[in-house]
Amino acid sequence: MARIAGVNIPNHKHAEIALTSIYGIGRTTAQKICVAAGILASTKVKDLSDSEVEKLRDEVAKFKVEGDLRREVSMNIKRLMDLGCYRGIRHRRGLPVRGQRTKTNARTRKGPVKAIKASK
């Protein structure tokens, strides 16, 4: 298993697909990395030479991935909450942030239904 950006890349997958196991790298970015490193996207990871894996490491290092990216995202959310803007308040209350309806639905964001005892 090749280790890139602190993540074990699966051997049995194509290079392009295997790179998507790194947080912050999707299909498009993985394609760009493979082209920049001069590696065919259809090459299996186990067939890559050490020099090719090193090229991939160098290309991935140019992007913000894994811990740095997670930290940046959480700091952005924390900044919104500290500002007290609408989006920050929605994050703080655990409600949908991007304008979705909440009268019905929004269960994923709000959590399980809190039962209200029927009064007689």
C-alpha positions in Angstrom: 0.0 0.0 0.0 1.3 3.4 -1.0 1.1 6.1 1.7 0.2 9.6 0.5 -0.6 12.5 2.7 -0.8 10.2 5.7 -3.4 7.9 4.1 -2.9 4.4 2.9 -4.0 4.3 -0.7 -5.8 1.0 -1.8 -3.5 -1.2 -4.0 -6.2 -2.9 -6.1 -7.8 0.4 -7.4 -6.8 2.6 -10.3 -4.6 5.5 -9.4 -7.3 8.1 -10.1 -9.9 6.3 -7.9 -7.4 5.5 -5.2 -6.5 9.2 -4.8 -10.1 10.0 -3.9 -9.7 8.2 -0.6 -7.7 11.2 0.5 -10.0 13.8 2.2 -10.2 16.9 -0.1 -9.4 15.1 -3.4 -12.3 14.2 -5.6 -12.4 12.7 -9.1 -11.6 16.0 -11.0 -8.7 16.8 -8.7 -7.4 13.3 -8.9 -7.5 13.4 -12.7 -5.5 16.7 -12.6 -2.9 15.2 -10.2 -2.4 12.1 -12.5 -1.9 14.3 -15.6 0.5 16.6 -13.7 2.5 13.6 -12.4 2.5 12.0 -15.9 0.7 8.8 -14.7 -2.1 7.1 -16.6 -5.3 7.2 -14.5 -6.0 3.6 -15.4 -2.8 2.3 -13.8 -3.3 0.2 -10.7 -1.6 1.5 -7.5 0.2 -1.8 -7.0 1.8 -1.4 -10.5 3.2 2.1 -9.8 6.9 2.4 -9.3 8.4 4.2 -6.3 9.4 7.2 -8.4 5.8 7.5 -9.7 4.4 7.3 -6.1 6.9 10.0 -5.2 5.6 12.2 -8.1 2.0 11.7 -6.8 3.1 12.7 -3.3 4.7 15.9 -4.6 1.5 16.8 -6.6 -0.8 16.0 -3.7 1.4 18.2 -1.4 0.5 21.2 -3.6 -3.2 20.9 -2.4 -4.7 21.5 1.0 -5.9 18.0 2.1 -6.6 15.9 5.2 -6.0 17.6 8.6 -5.2 21.0 7.2 -8.4 21.1 5.1 -10.5 19.8 8.0 -9.0 22.4 10.3 -9.7 25.2 7.8 -13.4 24.1 7.3 -14.0 23.9 11.1 -12.3 27.3 11.6 -14.5 28.9 8.9 -17.6 27.5 10.6 -16.3 28.7 14.0 -15.7 32.2 12.6 -19.2 32.3 11.3 -20.6 31.3 14.7 -18.4 33.9 16.5 -19.6 36.7 14.1 -23.2 35.9 15.0 -24.3 36.1 11.4 -27.3 34.2 10.1 -25.3 31.2 8.9 -23.4 31.1 12.2 -26.6 31.1 14.2 -28.0 28.3 12.0 -24.8 26.3 12.6 -25.0 27.0 16.4 -28.6 25.8 16.6 -28.0 22.7 14.4 -30.4 23.7 11.7 -30.0 23.7 7.9 -27.8 26.5 6.8 -28.6 26.9 3.1 -32.2 27.9 3.1 -33.9 24.5 3.3 -37.4 24.3 4.8 -37.6 23.1 8.5 -41.4 22.9 9.1 -41.2 19.3 7.8 -38.0 17.4 6.8 -34.6 18.6 8.0 -34.4 15.5 10.2 -30.8 14.8 9.3 -29.7 18.1 10.6 -32.1 18.4 13.6 -31.7 14.8 14.8 -34.5 12.3 15.7 -38.0 13.5 16.4 -38.5 14.7 20.0 -41.9 13.2 21.1 -44.4 15.6 22.6 -46.8 13.9 25.0 -50.4 14.5 24.0 -52.3 16.4 26.7 -55.8 15.2 27.5 
